[in-house]
Amino acid sequence: MASSHSSSPVPQGSSSDVFFKKEVDPTKHIRPVQSLPDVCPKEPTGDSNSICVAPSLVTDQHRWTIYHSKVNLPAALNDPRLAKRESDFFTKTWGLDFVDTEVIPSFYLPQISKEHFTVYQQEISQREKIHERCKNICPPKDTFDRTLLHTHDKSRTDLEQVPKIFMKPDFALDDSLTFNSVLPWSHFNTAGGKGNRDAASSKLLQEKLSHYLDIVEVNIAHQISLRSEAFFHAMTSQHELQDYLKKTSQAVKMLRDKIAQIDKVMCEGSLHILRLALTRNNCVKVYNKLKLMATVHQTQPTVQVLLSTSEFVGALDLIATTQEVLQQELQGIHSFRHLGSQLCELEKLIDKMMVAEFSTYSHSDLNRPLEDDCQILEEERLVSLVFGLLKQRKLNFLEVYSEEMIITAKNIIKQCVINKVSQIEELDTDAVMKLADQMRMLNFPQWFDLLKDIFSKFIVFLQRVKATLNVIHSVVLSVLDKNQRTRELEISQQKNAAKDNSLDTEVAYLIHEGMFISDAFSESELTPIAVDTASQRNASPNSEPCSSDSVSEPECTTDSSSSKEQISSSTPGGVDIMVNEDMKLTDLELGKLANNTQELLCSASDICHDRAVKFLTSRAKDGFLEKLNSTEFITLSRLMETFILDTEQICGRKSMSLLGALQSQASKFVNRFHEERKTKLSLLLDNERWKQADVPAEFQDLVDSLSDGKIALPEKKAGATEERKPAEVLIVEGQQFAVVGTVLLLIRIILEYCQCVDNIPSVTTDMLTRLSDLLKYFNSRSCQLVLGAGALQVVGLKTITTKNLALSSRCLQLIVHYIPVIRAHFEARLQPKQYSMLRHFDHITKDYHDHIAEISAKLVAIMDNLFDKLLSKYEVKAPVPSACFRNICKQMAKMHEAIIDLLPEEQIQMLFLRINASYKLHLKKQLSHLNVINDGGPQNGLVTADVAFYTGNIQALKGLKDLDLNMAEIWEQKR
């Protein structure tokens, strides 16, 4: 039908008609065809109850909708209940409830734009093209006759009466211009006395609009009458379509019944089982979640129980696990909204409790009785505290321990002094109130015992500190080792993952290229790779115990979240250490903490040494230490050195404070030691008469011990020295030394210096300097007394004899003999960089040799003066031998007699050769003066006889028999 395209069975509303707007289902592109008004009552219209009870598309289409309405708009707006019509157009036409308000757009209607019609335009474009083509080929036939044309023209003329504004497609009263054109406001002005005229204008306007409406309705009815056949044909087609849809609905109903039976028999039971299984899983999850909530609810009481037993690490682990569960498993649960903040506050409280507990533990550990054999107090408690502090990053706990060490060291000294003072009954504690003053009243043995007790207590104290710090150090190292192992494990896992990825890529490439894997890999390479791949694939199904089908998913999740990797180690005391993986400390922090632990042990040693120095200083205020004798000071020095070595062995580092105090006291002791010996030597020299002294047996034993290589004072033998008589000379390595008593004591003093160096090695350099000064003093003072004749005034000697000179020379030779021994003794105890100090002994040896040479020269000078005096009066005449030569021989015999028992034979021969040379010189000078020559004359014979007499007498002396005098040199050579 050609007319079917131009008309529609469904009323179409304009864009401004809000009564015909309906929300469109976006899933439906075409609105279902609605039934037209029933114009043929005798034809079946389709009873909705005769088809089916259930909802059906066929039956639902006959339900009444707004499209079944047969009342026009003006009839609906004219309210018949009103008594009379109002003059206002809106209230008269649209009712009393009309309010001129702005229409609010509906929230249920979408905003339609051109984009919504894009799909429709694309679908209809092809049909539109075909329609236009057909329209051009077959133009519409002119089926209207002239009557119809005449009628059409008449209706058209009537329609021309209607203003063009009503025919515009964009006609809308909401437009102000359109509204003012249709309804001029001049017809509604009721001001003043123009009410009757305005009412007439409004009525006229209403009649005019009604006339326009009638014209439009007549034309619409005319158009419908012209197309009545098309309407009836459409109705017939609609009834046929309804019959066909009825049969289709019945078929669909039967199909639905069969599907329902199939669903009931085959599917409903299985689906019910699946729903039950899903419900059961959900119930299990809810149960596990509730059980987890119950466990979390018990966190605070459990933490309180753990804290009551000082299980800080367990409490912190429980808090960390609970917080993790709250963030992952129980996030958003209203009843636990405050638990996180409560746990944080509890964690801060635990931090304070751990610091206080560590302080209490340190006080208990360091202040318990030192007689207790247990070095570590409650090692497990200490490990737990250290772990808790490390876990919370409280790294300043070593400062607390250091402060406690200082207090304990003070208390140790105070308690030792109190105990010692209380044991001594002689002290009047009522008169002396201060503890330091009471301590100063102790004598050296009592004070020495007190110091020894303090040192022993300090050693025990350091051993306990070392044991405690070793436990702390072990805990820190175990955490550091765990960090390194974890990092190595992560690196190895990354390498294995990269290796597996590269292997999978290479295998995939080989398979893609169509190659066999066995051709690309050797069997040795493929076997371990295949084993690793298979093991990983076999382990992969079990690697997810918390799958969606698992019943215990929450439990598995909780366990996996709360489980921590642990590494086991042990402390020096045998306590096992379990290191959790949540120690978030860096290697730098742990390494620094381990170093601080070792430094704290050294600090403990320094604290003990500092307290000992203060103890010594308080006792030395009255000069007590400077008044100690050598034995007492050496005993004190050995005790202090032993304590220094013990602390160094414990701590691994030498503390310098006590060593410095010891060196300071040792320096004072060396000064006093040297001054005492130097004063003693000075007194001995001032009283020395330079006569040969007997050598007591103890001094001979002392020299014998030096010959054996032992520089030490021999022990006195009771009863043995009384039976042995003193010897005339001192025998040293087979040589006889005639010495004075001062030299014997000087040797003993020298040995005291050497032994003091052995006893106090720290004063070696000072002792070397002081001993050098002592030896120089003896050399210079003996030179003043003997060569300088100072003994004449000091001691009252009448003269300095050759025997005095020879005895002084022999004493000097004895000292020179022992200088190399002393040098070797000091050299063995000096550092290589201190060897330069040994030059003092070289200078002393040279000075002593010069002094000995001066003494020899003095002896020669004595005889030279004698020769000059006697030979100057010599006359060559009878008798023979002459008186001059007899006097010379007599004086030479006296000289020999004076020194024969003092000097060794070699020195006597050398001395007499020098004297003989002087004699020959003077004799030759006198003969030259007398003009006596070797001519064989009488004078020559007399001189020869005197010389022969001199030679015979000299060679007759002891030890000079083989002395070659060579008297021929007295004669001048003939020219």
HELIX and SHEET records of a PDB file:
HELIX    1   1 SER A    3  HIS A    5  5                                   3    
HELIX    2   2 VAL A   18  PHE A   20  5                                   3    
HELIX    3   3 SER A   48  SER A   50  5                                   3    
HELIX    4   4 LEU A   57  ASP A   60  1                                   4    
HELIX    5   5 ILE A   66  HIS A   68  5                                   3    
HELIX    6   6 LEU A   73  LEU A   77  1                                   5    
HELIX    7   7 PHE A   89  TRP A   94  1                                   6    
HELIX    8   8 LYS A  114  PHE A  117  5                                   4    
HELIX    9   9 THR A  118  ILE A  137  1                                  20    
HELIX   10  10 ARG A  146  GLN A  161  1                                  16    
HELIX   11  11 LYS A  164  MET A  167  5                                   4    
HELIX   12  12 SER A  176  VAL A  182  1                                   7    
HELIX   13  13 TRP A  185  PHE A  188  5                                   4    
HELIX   14  14 GLY A  195  LEU A  226  1                                  32    
HELIX   15  15 SER A  228  ILE A  262  1                                  35    
HELIX   16  16 ASP A  263  CYS A  267  3                                   5    
HELIX   17  17 GLU A  268  HIS A  297  1                                  30    
HELIX   18  18 THR A  299  SER A  308  1                                  10    
HELIX   19  19 PHE A  312  GLN A  328  1                                  17    
HELIX   20  20 HIS A  334  PHE A  336  5                                   3    
HELIX   21  21 LEU A  339  ASN A  367  1                                  29    
HELIX   22  22 GLU A  379  LYS A  391  1                                  13    
HELIX   23  23 PHE A  397  GLN A  423  1                                  27    
HELIX   24  24 LEU A  435  ARG A  440  1                                   6    
HELIX   25  25 PHE A  444  HIS A  512  1                                  69    
HELIX   26  26 ILE A  517  ALA A  520  1                                   4    
HELIX   27  27 GLU A  523  ALA A  539  1                                  17    
HELIX   28  28 PRO A  541  SER A  543  5                                   3    
HELIX   29  29 GLU A  553  SER A  562  1                                  10    
HELIX   30  30 ASP A  587  ARG A  619  1                                  33    
HELIX   31  31 ALA A  620  ASP A  622  5                                   3    
HELIX   32  32 LEU A  625  LYS A  627  5                                   3    
HELIX   33  33 SER A  630  CYS A  651  1                                  22    
HELIX   34  34 SER A  657  ASN A  687  1                                  31    
HELIX   35  35 ALA A  697  SER A  707  1                                  11    
HELIX   36  36 ALA A  720  GLU A  723  1                                   4    
HELIX   37  37 GLY A  741  ASN A  759  1                                  19    
HELIX   38  38 PRO A  761  VAL A  763  5                                   3    
HELIX   39  39 THR A  764  SER A  782  1                                  19    
HELIX   40  40 CYS A  783  LEU A  787  3                                   5    
HELIX   41  41 ALA A  791  VAL A  794  1                                   4    
HELIX   42  42 THR A  802  GLU A  827  1                                  26    
HELIX   43  43 PRO A  832  LEU A  838  5                                   7    
HELIX   44  44 ARG A  839  LEU A  871  1                                  33    
HELIX   45  45 ALA A  883  ILE A  899  1                                  17    
HELIX   46  46 GLU A  905  LEU A  930  1                                  26    
HELIX   47  47 PRO A  938  ALA A  956  1                                  19    
HELIX   48  48 MET A  967  ILE A  970  5                                   4    
SHEET    1   A 2 GLN A 566  SER A 570  0                                        
SHEET    2   A 2 ASP A 576  ASN A 580 -1                                        
SHEET    1   B 2 LEU A 730  VAL A 732  0                                        
SHEET    2   B 2 GLN A 735  PHE A 737 -1                                        
END                                                                             
